[in-house]
Amino acid sequence: MKTLTYDYKKMQRAVQLLNTISICGIAQARIIAEIADILDSGTIGEILEKGENQNVVHDKKVQ
C-alpha cells in the first residue's frame, strides 16, 4: 500500500489554516495556496501489509 508522509509541524500548520477558512471564497486564496503547498510537500512511502515480505530492502536515492 502506498502512503504519503508529511512533516509534523507542516501538518499542524495546515490544520491551523484549515480552521481559519471561512466560506467567503476567493478572499481565502492565500490560505488555500499555502495548504496546497504543504500537501504537495509530502513524500511517497510504502507500508507493507500482512503477508508481504517484511524483510524487503528499500532503495533510497542519496542526493
Secondary structure, DSSP 8 states (H G I E B T S, - for coil): -EEEE--HHHHHHHHHHHHH--TT-GGGHHHHHHHHHHHHT-EEEE---TTS-TT--------
